Amino acid sequence: MSKAVITLETLSCPSCLKKIESAVKGLIGIDQNSVRGVFNVNKIRIDFDEKTLAIEDVEKVIEDLGYPVIKSKVKAA
């Protein structure tokens, strides 16, 4: 499992963060218990299996919801 911190553009409300968390949790390769959004710093923390899922796939799901990703930082576990 790899760990990632995804930084988003400023979110307007906590329900936006919940929508993103739900979409990310639905991806195959995500450790659902690891998905943590932090509203006040516009970040999402996840653990994911890089053999199953690329960070670009996670970014695309978030951006398809209409929330631009500023950057992602991945650290191999």
Stockholm file with secondary structure:
# STOCKHOLM 1.0

chainA/1-77         MSKAVITLETLSCPSCLKKIESAVKGLIGIDQNSVRGVFNVNKIRIDFDEKTLAIEDVEKVIEDLGYPVIKSKVKAA
#=GR chainA/1-77 SS CEEEEEEESCCSCHHHHHHHHHHHHTSTTBCGGGCEEEGGGTEEEEEECTTTCCHHHHHHHHHHTTCCEEEEEEEEC
#=GC SS_cons        CEEEEEEESCCSCHHHHHHHHHHHHTSTTBCGGGCEEEGGGTEEEEEECTTTCCHHHHHHHHHHTTCCEEEEEEEEC
//
